[in-house]
Amino acid sequence: MPKTLTTIELEDDVDRWRYVCPRGHRDWEPTNNHFWCAACARTYHDDIDPEFQELRDRRDGEPLSRDEVRLMTPAGPYREVYKGGGHA
């Protein structure tokens, strides 16, 4: 049975507070087939990678991979809007 996708509204402040990068930052963005965090990129530490594969749900602490989320923009599903294909 296919796993249920978690929908994340990219422009929704509540979703931005709930889903964070592995270091707990809210200013992440989807890119290609991974995520990128602006706050991590600004740290300038070699041991902190701004690119990551899983968001963390602050509600239950569970990680969510890119394949487990459906990212929504005001124009529609992220992968359709940005021509990435798939289920967003």
C-alpha positions in Angstrom: 0.0 0.0 0.0 1.4 3.4 -0.9 2.4 5.7 1.9 0.2 8.8 2.4 1.9 12.0 1.3 2.2 14.9 3.7 1.1 18.2 2.0 3.2 21.2 2.9 1.9 24.6 1.8 5.1 26.5 1.0 3.5 29.9 1.5 1.8 29.0 4.8 3.5 30.4 7.9 2.1 27.6 10.0 3.6 24.9 7.8 6.9 26.8 7.8 7.0 26.8 11.6 6.0 23.1 11.7 8.5 21.6 9.1 12.1 22.5 9.7 15.6 21.5 8.4 17.6 19.0 10.5 19.1 21.9 12.6 15.6 23.3 13.3 15.6 26.3 10.9 12.4 27.4 9.1 14.0 29.1 6.1 14.5 26.0 3.9 13.6 25.8 0.2 12.9 22.8 -2.1 15.5 22.5 -4.9 15.8 19.8 -7.5 15.5 16.5 -5.5 16.6 17.8 -2.1 16.1 20.7 0.3 18.4 23.7 1.0 18.5 25.9 4.2 19.5 29.5 4.0 20.3 29.7 7.7 22.6 26.7 7.5 24.3 28.2 4.5 25.0 31.4 6.5 26.8 29.6 9.2 30.1 29.1 7.2 31.0 26.0 9.1 32.5 23.1 7.1 30.5 20.5 9.2 27.1 22.1 8.4 25.7 21.3 5.0 22.9 23.5 3.8 21.6 20.7 1.5 19.6 17.9 3.1 17.3 15.1 2.3 14.7 15.1 5.1 12.5 17.8 6.8 11.7 17.3 10.4 8.1 17.6 11.6 8.3 19.6 14.9 4.9 18.2 16.0 6.2 14.7 16.4 9.9 14.9 15.6 9.6 12.5 12.7 11.7 13.0 9.5 10.0 13.3 6.1 11.9 12.6 3.0 11.3 14.5 -0.2 9.3 11.5 -1.6 7.0 11.6 1.5 5.8 15.2 1.0 3.7 17.0 -1.6 4.9 20.6 -1.8 2.2 23.1 -2.8 2.7 26.6 -4.2 0.0 29.2 -4.9 0.2 28.1 -8.6 -0.1 24.4 -7.8 2.2 21.4 -6.9 5.8 22.4 -6.8 7.1 19.7 -9.1 4.5 20.6 -11.8 5.1 24.3 -11.5 8.9 23.9 -11.7 8.8 21.0 -14.2 10.3 18.5 -11.9 7.6 15.9 -12.6 6.4 13.3 -10.1 4.1 13.8 -7.2 5.7 17.0 -5.7 
